[in-house]
């Protein structure tokens, strides 16, 4: 199973669920920005959820299928074949050699994913296949994919991968009549981001924390896999003084000395010295991953226990998806 | 001295659903840092199921864990992962951890000071009315402690800079600082592991690779290590240089 990149797109990288074991050495988590979509793409193929996937940013990328492919798409992008057929997301798709697939315009969202049966074949670096561009490590030679790059699958197929493959193999593009309802894993209101209070929440004026939970904030132009600048009400400090640098993580919302906010994302540095007003609930990070410059969001407070319960429930529900697919093809 | 700071009770707070931070204090202080280092060592010898990493900083230690595993630990009390992790940490006698700083061996880092490798040495020396040689002597005489690693992979924040070398950051950061560059920012000194923009005053460069993803331990130094700098000349730099 093999593809060749025709158009590189805005930022196309190989990612997995992240790099967990080198935080103490300053190496960030990385991994797919939208880990929910990335793992749905893997699960519907019968892959391990940590198999390498391709992350596309907005529209414009395209690739040529060099060898027959069992793939799965997910995320907010729209995948279209060269004869104009819109391909389904969140389910397996058989793509015979010779097709060209492009990522088309979608009115909302930012990132989309493509998994392949057995996972994309790139070498693990520090225990992960995720690309971390700042240190030029992981993924495909530590960089974004560009025109004419050839990606192959590992070729290691488990019995479930094989069963799905056999059921769909055909002369033309082929897919089953089922797909996972990704929306059921996301809240209906996709612009309200649930957060827990950050450690330094009380460093800010009441008027500012009131604004934080009542105003809209706009994702700034200067936003990338490391973090988003949020434009809107200024967060004024009632407690002055510097925060000693300490650990931060994806989802941490920092407030700069000017009172503007930065939402840290997958490639965020491991430590930071700005006060932390809030932490995005882990279950809502996929929503944040789909934001692009100009999008508006607001914040809603939940408790830590609720955030944890939501996360554990989402995990259990995703496991059920995998079990259902296993039963279907067993 | 800092007996009061070191003796204060640590504070626990969540960093999201996947991490907990222990705050030992809120200032840069050797005694507090030593508690962080000692507890970090102890915890990594006695990890709990689901714990996968710890990040030490100046006065905090953050513990990262997998909530799916932690919530199923029936023999640790607590109704949430945060409570379970906190209770586990309390059970390993966090309060007893004191100063074990003497254990760390001193790691020597060769540095070629001044010239093209240290374009700001002259400025730093003049700022303090020292000769460049005196500035080098002061910088290489001290033994530093790695307070933390952060910012980018392998970036070391070292404590122990002689007050006679404390120099503000450059007013305009450089677009590109070369890997191995040794810099000063205020009371801090540190080493850039990767090519990156940076505003620290660059006084020299080490030929050692501070971060190399191909190594078993990619970062040459870790939080808690002791470090000293050894001046080398251009020939010495080339001898150590690993392309």
Interface residues (C-beta under 8 A of the other chain):
Chain A: X20 X21 X22 X23 X24 X25 X26 X27 X28 X125 X126 X134 X135 X137 X196 X199 X244 X245 X246 X247 X248 X249 X251 X252 X269 X270 X271 X272 X279 X280 X281 X282 X304 X305 X307 X308 X311 X312 X315
Chain B: X13 X14 X15 X16 X17 X18 X19 X21 X23 X26 X27 X28 X52 X53 X54 X55 X56 X57 X58 X59 X60 X62 X64 X67 X68 X71 X79 X80 X81 X82 X148 X149 X150 X151 X152 X153 X154 X155 X157 X193 X194 X196 X211 X213 X217 X218 X219 X222 X223
